[in-house]
């Protein structure tokens, strides 16, 4: 199994960042019903105003090849598109668990 962990830092006012992050979260949480190899996904919105990162997601997939299937699936691409113009930074770690 592979855990795919991604954090996003968004640009804009706190209200704009929260709005974009919430829309992104809602879209991502629908993906396990649409993307077959995606076992689960958990999406968290940062509640700590002293921190700079806005969203974190943890997805569980069977293999690294399945991470690529997930990443390139049209439903995931559409969800990621919600961050267009708002993504300041992205950090990702994929590890076997």
C-alpha positions as CSV (number, residue, x, y, z in Angstrom):
1,X,0.0,0.0,0.0
2,X,1.1,3.6,-0.7
3,X,0.2,6.7,1.3
4,X,0.1,9.8,-0.9
5,X,0.4,12.8,1.3
6,X,0.1,16.3,-0.2
7,X,0.1,19.8,1.4
8,X,-0.9,23.0,-0.3
9,X,-0.2,26.6,0.5
10,X,-2.7,28.9,-1.2
11,X,-2.6,32.6,-2.1
12,X,-5.2,35.2,-1.4
13,X,-7.0,36.6,1.6
14,X,-7.8,34.2,4.4
15,X,-11.4,34.1,3.3
16,X,-10.4,33.4,-0.3
17,X,-8.0,30.7,0.7
18,X,-10.7,29.1,2.9
19,X,-13.3,29.2,0.1
20,X,-10.9,27.6,-2.4
21,X,-9.7,25.0,0.1
22,X,-13.3,24.1,1.0
23,X,-14.3,23.6,-2.7
24,X,-11.1,21.5,-3.3
25,X,-11.8,19.4,-0.2
26,X,-15.4,18.7,-1.3
27,X,-14.3,17.7,-4.8
28,X,-11.5,15.4,-3.5
29,X,-13.8,13.6,-1.0
30,X,-15.9,12.4,-3.9
31,X,-13.0,10.7,-5.7
32,X,-13.0,7.3,-4.0
33,X,-16.4,6.7,-5.7
34,X,-15.1,7.6,-9.1
35,X,-11.4,6.5,-9.2
36,X,-11.2,2.7,-8.9
37,X,-7.7,2.2,-7.3
38,X,-8.3,5.0,-4.8
39,X,-9.0,3.2,-1.5
40,X,-9.6,6.3,0.6
41,X,-8.8,9.9,0.9
42,X,-8.8,12.2,3.9
43,X,-8.7,16.0,3.4
44,X,-8.0,18.5,6.2
45,X,-8.2,22.2,6.3
46,X,-5.8,24.0,8.5
47,X,-7.4,25.5,11.6
48,X,-4.2,27.1,12.9
49,X,-3.9,30.7,11.7
50,X,-0.2,30.8,12.8
51,X,0.7,28.3,10.0
52,X,1.1,29.0,6.3
53,X,-0.2,25.7,4.8
54,X,-3.9,25.5,4.0
55,X,-4.8,22.0,3.0
56,X,-3.4,18.5,3.5
57,X,-4.6,15.3,1.9
58,X,-3.8,11.7,2.6
59,X,-4.8,9.1,0.0
60,X,-4.4,5.4,0.2
61,X,-3.7,3.4,-3.0
62,X,-2.4,-0.1,-3.6
63,X,0.8,0.8,-5.6
64,X,2.8,3.7,-6.9
65,X,1.4,2.9,-10.4
66,X,-2.0,3.5,-8.9
67,X,-0.9,6.9,-7.7
68,X,-0.2,7.8,-11.3
69,X,-3.7,6.5,-12.3
70,X,-5.2,8.6,-9.6
71,X,-3.2,11.7,-10.5
72,X,-4.1,11.5,-14.2
73,X,-7.8,10.6,-13.8
74,X,-10.1,13.3,-15.3
75,X,-12.0,13.7,-12.0
76,X,-8.7,14.3,-10.1
77,X,-7.5,16.7,-12.8
78,X,-10.8,18.6,-12.5
79,X,-10.5,18.8,-8.7
80,X,-6.9,20.0,-8.9
81,X,-8.1,22.6,-11.4
82,X,-10.0,24.3,-8.6
83,X,-6.6,25.5,-7.3
84,X,-5.7,27.2,-10.5
85,X,-4.5,30.7,-9.8
86,X,-4.5,30.0,-6.0
87,X,-1.7,27.5,-5.5
88,X,1.4,29.1,-4.0
89,X,3.2,25.9,-3.0
90,X,2.8,22.1,-3.0
91,X,4.7,19.5,-1.0
92,X,4.2,15.7,-1.6
93,X,5.5,12.5,0.0
94,X,4.5,9.0,-1.2
95,X,5.6,6.1,1.0
96,X,4.9,2.4,1.4
97,X,2.9,1.5,4.4
